[in-house]
């Protein structure tokens, strides 16, 4: 009988020890103020837009977009003056001579339009590249967040039909990302975005 009670005693101690370990793991995440969920959610759009990195990129893209818009307005004003001048000269010109000038003007307008469109596309690609670089830079940070919370997956909130607010770690992720990479300016010196 002592052997049975001794075996039960060891089993009881082992169970108690296992429960203590499990409780300690939960307590440490809770002590850190972290949620304990297998599945976490995050708003990818907010994550980028509210992080220091995302704000810097958005500000730069918007500033360059404003410069491009101002340049476009200047070009349109120049072309409008040129078109008005051409229209005024038309009455005094031979039709064939005017046609040559009108065709040259049309080519110039088309060239400016194509150049401006190419600049807009380049700016959009830079924004897309910066977002892709952000995702790559944040992978290890989000991976550590998953480990710290015991999560096995992070889903974008936009793809989730319904979830508890406690699964959303967007704000926590932003604070960790800002702490780790800031606005990314230092990374740009090393060749990254």
C-alpha positions as protocol buffer text, in pm:
chain_id: "A"
residue {
  index: 1
  type: UNK
  ca { x: 0 y: 0 z: 0 }
}
residue {
  index: 2
  type: UNK
  ca { x: 282 y: 237 z: 66 }
}
residue {
  index: 3
  type: UNK
  ca { x: 415 y: 169 z: -280 }
}
residue {
  index: 4
  type: UNK
  ca { x: 75 y: 266 z: -434 }
}
residue {
  index: 5
  type: UNK
  ca { x: 46 y: 578 z: -225 }
}
residue {
  index: 6
  type: UNK
  ca { x: 408 y: 663 z: -306 }
}
residue {
  index: 7
  type: UNK
  ca { x: 331 y: 625 z: -680 }
}
residue {
  index: 8
  type: UNK
  ca { x: 21 y: 837 z: -645 }
}
residue {
  index: 9
  type: UNK
  ca { x: 221 y: 1094 z: -453 }
}
residue {
  index: 10
  type: UNK
  ca { x: 477 y: 1119 z: -732 }
}
residue {
  index: 11
  type: UNK
  ca { x: 202 y: 1137 z: -991 }
}
residue {
  index: 12
  type: UNK
  ca { x: 30 y: 1409 z: -789 }
}
residue {
  index: 13
  type: UNK
  ca { x: 357 y: 1603 z: -763 }
}
residue {
  index: 14
  type: UNK
  ca { x: 419 y: 1565 z: -1135 }
}
residue {
  index: 15
  type: UNK
  ca { x: 68 y: 1690 z: -1217 }
}
residue {
  index: 16
  type: UNK
  ca { x: 105 y: 1979 z: -972 }
}
residue {
  index: 17
  type: UNK
  ca { x: 444 y: 2066 z: -1123 }
}
residue {
  index: 18
  type: UNK
  ca { x: 304 y: 2056 z: -1476 }
}
residue {
  index: 19
  type: UNK
  ca { x: 11 y: 2278 z: -1377 }
}
residue {
  index: 20
  type: UNK
  ca { x: 249 y: 2519 z: -1209 }
}
residue {
  index: 21
  type: UNK
  ca { x: 461 y: 2539 z: -1524 }
}
residue {
  index: 22
  type: UNK
  ca { x: 154 y: 2599 z: -1739 }
}
residue {
  index: 23
  type: UNK
  ca { x: 25 y: 2866 z: -1501 }
}
residue {
  index: 24
  type: UNK
  ca { x: 366 y: 3032 z: -1491 }
}
residue {
  index: 25
  type: UNK
  ca { x: 375 y: 3059 z: -1872 }
}
residue {
  index: 26
  type: UNK
  ca { x: 33 y: 3226 z: -1877 }
}
residue {
  index: 27
  type: UNK
  ca { x: 119 y: 3451 z: -1588 }
}
residue {
  index: 28
  type: UNK
  ca { x: 432 y: 3582 z: -1758 }
}
residue {
  index: 29
  type: UNK
  ca { x: 242 y: 3682 z: -2071 }
}
residue {
  index: 30
  type: UNK
  ca { x: -32 y: 3835 z: -1858 }
}
residue {
  index: 31
  type: UNK
  ca { x: 226 y: 4013 z: -1643 }
}
residue {
  index: 32
  type: UNK
  ca { x: 367 y: 4164 z: -1961 }
}
residue {
  index: 33
  type: UNK
  ca { x: 18 y: 4284 z: -2051 }
}
residue {
  index: 34
  type: UNK
  ca { x: 2 y: 4058 z: -2354 }
}
residue {
  index: 35
  type: UNK
  ca { x: -307 y: 3874 z: -2473 }
}
residue {
  index: 36
  type: UNK
  ca { x: -304 y: 3494 z: -2466 }
}
residue {
  index: 37
  type: UNK
  ca { x: -473 y: 3377 z: -2784 }
}
residue {
  index: 38
  type: UNK
  ca { x: -378 y: 3114 z: -3040 }
}
residue {
  index: 39
  type: UNK
  ca { x: -498 y: 3349 z: -3315 }
}
residue {
  index: 40
  type: UNK
  ca { x: -420 y: 3720 z: -3316 }
}
residue {
  index: 41
  type: UNK
  ca { x: -554 y: 3986 z: -3548 }
}
residue {
  index: 42
  type: UNK
  ca { x: -391 y: 4297 z: -3681 }
}
residue {
  index: 43
  type: UNK
  ca { x: -495 y: 4577 z: -3912 }
}
residue {
  index: 44
  type: UNK
  ca { x: -227 y: 4578 z: -4179 }
}
residue {
  index: 45
  type: UNK
  ca { x: -338 y: 4917 z: -4309 }
}
residue {
  index: 46
  type: UNK
  ca { x: -329 y: 5080 z: -3966 }
}
residue {
  index: 47
  type: UNK
  ca { x: -4 y: 4900 z: -3881 }
}
residue {
  index: 48
  type: UNK
  ca { x: 167 y: 5069 z: -4176 }
}
residue {
  index: 49
  type: UNK
  ca { x: -9 y: 5407 z: -4162 }
}
residue {
  index: 50
  type: UNK
  ca { x: 40 y: 5466 z: -3790 }
}
residue {
  index: 51
  type: UNK
  ca { x: 392 y: 5330 z: -3754 }
}
residue {
  index: 52
  type: UNK
  ca { x: 676 y: 5581 z: -3764 }
}
residue {
  index: 53
  type: UNK
  ca { x: 809 y: 5404 z: -4075 }
}
residue {
  index: 54
  type: UNK
  ca { x: 474 y: 5421 z: -4253 }
}
residue {
  index: 55
  type: UNK
  ca { x: 415 y: 5785 z: -4160 }
}
residue {
  index: 56
  type: UNK
  ca { x: 758 y: 5878 z: -4298 }
}
residue {
  index: 57
  type: UNK
  ca { x: 694 y: 5692 z: -4624 }
}
residue {
  index: 58
  type: UNK
  ca { x: 343 y: 5836 z: -4661 }
}
residue {
  index: 59
  type: UNK
  ca { x: 472 y: 6189 z: -4593 }
}
residue {
  index: 60
  type: UNK
  ca { x: 750 y: 6149 z: -4849 }
}
residue {
  index: 61
  type: UNK
  ca { x: 518 y: 6007 z: -5115 }
}
residue {
  index: 62
  type: UNK
  ca { x: 259 y: 6280 z: -5052 }
}
residue {
  index: 63
  type: UNK
  ca { x: 527 y: 6552 z: -5072 }
}
residue {
  index: 64
  type: UNK
  ca { x: 660 y: 6412 z: -5399 }
}
residue {
  index: 65
  type: UNK
  ca { x: 303 y: 6377 z: -5526 }
}
residue {
  index: 66
  type: UNK
  ca { x: 239 y: 6744 z: -5445 }
}
residue {
  index: 67
  type: UNK
  ca { x: 555 y: 6845 z: -5634 }
}
residue {
  index: 68
  type: UNK
  ca { x: 445 y: 6632 z: -5928 }
}
residue {
  index: 69
  type: UNK
  ca { x: 98 y: 6791 z: -5923 }
}
residue {
  index: 70
  type: UNK
  ca { x: 252 y: 7141 z: -5916 }
}
residue {
  index: 71
  type: UNK
  ca { x: 481 y: 7050 z: -6204 }
}
residue {
  index: 72
  type: UNK
  ca { x: 182 y: 6913 z: -6396 }
}
residue {
  index: 73
  type: UNK
  ca { x: -15 y: 7235 z: -6339 }
}
residue {
  index: 74
  type: UNK
  ca { x: 282 y: 7441 z: -6461 }
}
residue {
  index: 75
  type: UNK
  ca { x: 311 y: 7226 z: -6776 }
}
residue {
  index: 76
  type: UNK
  ca { x: -63 y: 7251 z: -6841 }
}
residue {
  index: 77
  type: UNK
  ca { x: -45 y: 7631 z: -6808 }
}
residue {
  index: 78
  type: UNK
  ca { x: 248 y: 7646 z: -7053 }
}
residue {
  index: 79
  type: UNK
  ca { x: 72 y: 7418 z: -7300 }
}
residue {
  index: 80
  type: UNK
  ca { x: -249 y: 7621 z: -7271 }
}
residue {
  index: 81
  type: UNK
  ca { x: -61 y: 7942 z: -7354 }
}
residue {
  index: 82
  type: UNK
  ca { x: 110 y: 7768 z: -7645 }
}
residue {
  index: 83
  type: UNK
  ca { x: -223 y: 7634 z: -7770 }
}
residue {
  index: 84
  type: UNK
  ca { x: -380 y: 7981 z: -7749 }
}
residue {
  index: 85
  type: UNK
  ca { x: -87 y: 8129 z: -7941 }
}
residue {
  index: 86
  type: UNK
  ca { x: -118 y: 7858 z: -8204 }
}
residue {
  index: 87
  type: UNK
  ca { x: -492 y: 7921 z: -8235 }
}
residue {
  index: 88
  type: UNK
  ca { x: -432 y: 8296 z: -8283 }
}
residue {
  index: 89
  type: UNK
  ca { x: -166 y: 8230 z: -8548 }
}
residue {
  index: 90
  type: UNK
  ca { x: -390 y: 7991 z: -8740 }
}
residue {
  index: 91
  type: UNK
  ca { x: -583 y: 8264 z: -8922 }
}
residue {
  index: 92
  type: UNK
  ca { x: -259 y: 8409 z: -9061 }
}
residue {
  index: 93
  type: UNK
  ca { x: -105 y: 8077 z: -9172 }
}
residue {
  index: 94
  type: UNK
  ca { x: -135 y: 7845 z: -9466 }
}
residue {
  index: 95
  type: UNK
  ca { x: -328 y: 7527 z: -9371 }
}
residue {
  index: 96
  type: UNK
  ca { x: -31 y: 7298 z: -9442 }
}
residue {
  index: 97
  type: UNK
  ca { x: 205 y: 7510 z: -9232 }
}
residue {
  index: 98
  type: UNK
  ca { x: -48 y: 7521 z: -8949 }
}
residue {
  index: 99
  type: UNK
  ca { x: -100 y: 7145 z: -8968 }
}
residue {
  index: 100
  type: UNK
  ca { x: 275 y: 7089 z: -8920 }
}
residue {
  index: 101
  type: UNK
  ca { x: 274 y: 7312 z: -8609 }
}
residue {
  index: 102
  type: UNK
  ca { x: -48 y: 7156 z: -8476 }
}
residue {
  index: 103
  type: UNK
  ca { x: 91 y: 6804 z: -8515 }
}
residue {
  index: 104
  type: UNK
  ca { x: 414 y: 6905 z: -8341 }
}
residue {
  index: 105
  type: UNK
  ca { x: 208 y: 7056 z: -8059 }
}
residue {
  index: 106
  type: UNK
  ca { x: 0 y: 6738 z: -8028 }
}
residue {
  index: 107
  type: UNK
  ca { x: 319 y: 6530 z: -8004 }
}
residue {
  index: 108
  type: UNK
  ca { x: 451 y: 6765 z: -7736 }
}
residue {
  index: 109
  type: UNK
  ca { x: 126 y: 6735 z: -7536 }
}
residue {
  index: 110
  type: UNK
  ca { x: 132 y: 6356 z: -7568 }
}
residue {
  index: 111
  type: UNK
  ca { x: 498 y: 6344 z: -7463 }
}
residue {
  index: 112
  type: UNK
  ca { x: 429 y: 6553 z: -7152 }
}
residue {
  index: 113
  type: UNK
  ca { x: 128 y: 6338 z: -7067 }
}
residue {
  index: 114
  type: UNK
  ca { x: 334 y: 6018 z: -7098 }
}
residue {
  index: 115
  type: UNK
  ca { x: 621 y: 6164 z: -6892 }
}
residue {
  index: 116
  type: UNK
  ca { x: 388 y: 6272 z: -6613 }
}
residue {
  index: 117
  type: UNK
  ca { x: 212 y: 5935 z: -6612 }
}
residue {
  index: 118
  type: UNK
  ca { x: 549 y: 5759 z: -6591 }
}
residue {
  index: 119
  type: UNK
  ca { x: 642 y: 5976 z: -6292 }
}
residue {
  index: 120
  type: UNK
  ca { x: 310 y: 5894 z: -6119 }
}
residue {
  index: 121
  type: UNK
  ca { x: 364 y: 5522 z: -6181 }
}
residue {
  index: 122
  type: UNK
  ca { x: 720 y: 5544 z: -6045 }
}
residue {
  index: 123
  type: UNK
  ca { x: 590 y: 5714 z: -5733 }
}
residue {
  index: 124
  type: UNK
  ca { x: 322 y: 5447 z: -5688 }
}
residue {
  index: 125
  type: UNK
  ca { x: 583 y: 5170 z: -5731 }
}
residue {
  index: 126
  type: UNK
  ca { x: 802 y: 5336 z: -5469 }
}
residue {
  index: 127
  type: UNK
  ca { x: 508 y: 5333 z: -5228 }
}
residue {
  index: 128
  type: UNK
  ca { x: 441 y: 4966 z: -5303 }
}
residue {
  index: 129
  type: UNK
  ca { x: 810 y: 4881 z: -5260 }
}
residue {
  index: 130
  type: UNK
  ca { x: 820 y: 5065 z: -4926 }
}
residue {
  index: 131
  type: UNK
  ca { x: 517 y: 4865 z: -4805 }
}
residue {
  index: 132
  type: UNK
  ca { x: 681 y: 4539 z: -4914 }
}
residue {
  index: 133
  type: UNK
  ca { x: 1004 y: 4638 z: -4736 }
}
residue {
  index: 134
  type: UNK
  ca { x: 799 y: 4721 z: -4425 }
}
residue {
  index: 135
  type: UNK
  ca { x: 642 y: 4375 z: -4427 }
}
residue {
  index: 136
  type: UNK
  ca { x: 985 y: 4212 z: -4452 }
}
residue {
  index: 137
  type: UNK
  ca { x: 1131 y: 4433 z: -4178 }
}
residue {
  index: 138
  type: UNK
  ca { x: 843 y: 4358 z: -3942 }
}
residue {
  index: 139
  type: UNK
  ca { x: 836 y: 3980 z: -3986 }
}
residue {
  index: 140
  type: UNK
  ca { x: 1084 y: 3910 z: -3704 }
}
residue {
  index: 141
  type: UNK
  ca { x: 912 y: 4164 z: -3478 }
}
residue {
  index: 142
  type: UNK
  ca { x: 570 y: 4010 z: -3538 }
}
residue {
  index: 143
  type: UNK
  ca { x: 722 y: 3662 z: -3497 }
}
residue {
  index: 144
  type: UNK
  ca { x: 854 y: 3760 z: -3154 }
}
residue {
  index: 145
  type: UNK
  ca { x: 512 y: 3900 z: -3065 }
}
residue {
  index: 146
  type: UNK
  ca { x: 355 y: 3567 z: -3162 }
}
residue {
  index: 147
  type: UNK
  ca { x: 603 y: 3378 z: -2945 }
}
residue {
  index: 148
  type: UNK
  ca { x: 546 y: 3615 z: -2652 }
}
residue {
  index: 149
  type: UNK
  ca { x: 168 y: 3572 z: -2671 }
}
residue {
  index: 150
  type: UNK
  ca { x: 164 y: 3201 z: -2753 }
}
residue {
  index: 151
  type: UNK
  ca { x: -7 y: 3268 z: -3086 }
}
residue {
  index: 152
  type: UNK
  ca { x: 37 y: 3044 z: -3387 }
}
residue {
  index: 153
  type: UNK
  ca { x: -104 y: 3285 z: -3645 }
}
residue {
  index: 154
  type: UNK
  ca { x: -177 y: 3654 z: -3704 }
}
residue {
  index: 155
  type: UNK
  ca { x: -464 y: 3733 z: -3940 }
}
residue {
  index: 156
  type: UNK
  ca { x: -545 y: 4066 z: -4100 }
}
residue {
  index: 157
  type: UNK
  ca { x: -864 y: 4201 z: -3943 }
}
residue {
  index: 158
  type: UNK
  ca { x: -1000 y: 4284 z: -4289 }
}
residue {
  index: 159
  type: UNK
  ca { x: -1022 y: 3911 z: -4366 }
}
residue {
  index: 160
  type: UNK
  ca { x: -1180 y: 3811 z: -4035 }
}
residue {
  index: 161
  type: UNK
  ca { x: -1559 y: 3790 z: -4014 }
}
residue {
  index: 162
  type: UNK
  ca { x: -1572 y: 3832 z: -3636 }
}
residue {
  index: 163
  type: UNK
  ca { x: -1322 y: 3838 z: -3351 }
}
residue {
  index: 164
  type: UNK
  ca { x: -1281 y: 3964 z: -2998 }
}
residue {
  index: 165
  type: UNK
  ca { x: -1111 y: 4301 z: -2965 }
}
residue {
  index: 166
  type: UNK
  ca { x: -863 y: 4137 z: -2727 }
}
residue {
  index: 167
  type: UNK
  ca { x: -714 y: 3946 z: -3023 }
}
residue {
  index: 168
  type: UNK
  ca { x: -619 y: 4273 z: -3198 }
}
residue {
  index: 169
  type: UNK
  ca { x: -252 y: 4348 z: -3134 }
}
residue {
  index: 170
  type: UNK
  ca { x: -214 y: 4631 z: -3386 }
}
residue {
  index: 171
  type: UNK
  ca { x: -124 y: 4897 z: -3126 }
}
residue {
  index: 172
  type: UNK
  ca { x: 118 y: 4664 z: -2950 }
}
residue {
  index: 173
  type: UNK
  ca { x: 280 y: 4570 z: -3281 }
}
residue {
  index: 174
  type: UNK
  ca { x: 316 y: 4938 z: -3378 }
}
residue {
  index: 175
  type: UNK
  ca { x: 492 y: 5019 z: -3051 }
}
residue {
  index: 176
  type: UNK
  ca { x: 733 y: 4726 z: -3096 }
}
residue {
  index: 177
  type: UNK
  ca { x: 799 y: 4813 z: -3460 }
}
residue {
  index: 178
  type: UNK
  ca { x: 862 y: 5179 z: -3377 }
}
residue {
  index: 179
  type: UNK
  ca { x: 1099 y: 5072 z: -3102 }
}
residue {
  index: 180
  type: UNK
  ca { x: 1287 y: 4833 z: -3330 }
}
residue {
  index: 181
  type: UNK
  ca { x: 1310 y: 5026 z: -3659 }
}
residue {
  index: 182
  type: UNK
  ca { x: 1179 y: 5376 z: -3588 }
}
residue {
  index: 183
  type: UNK
  ca { x: 1091 y: 5559 z: -3907 }
}
residue {
  index: 184
  type: UNK
  ca { x: 1342 y: 5355 z: -4104 }
}
residue {
  index: 185
  type: UNK
  ca { x: 1571 y: 5651 z: -4179 }
}
residue {
  index: 186
  type: UNK
  ca { x: 1873 y: 5472 z: -4034 }
}
residue {
  index: 187
  type: UNK
  ca { x: 1793 y: 5167 z: -4248 }
}
residue {
  index: 188
  type: UNK
  ca { x: 1786 y: 5380 z: -4565 }
}
residue {
  index: 189
  type: UNK
  ca { x: 2152 y: 5469 z: -4513 }
}
residue {
  index: 190
  type: UNK
  ca { x: 2226 y: 5097 z: -4531 }
}
residue {
  index: 191
  type: UNK
  ca { x: 2049 y: 5064 z: -4867 }
}
residue {
  index: 192
  type: UNK
  ca { x: 1701 y: 4968 z: -4749 }
}
residue {
  index: 193
  type: UNK
  ca { x: 1384 y: 5172 z: -4786 }
}
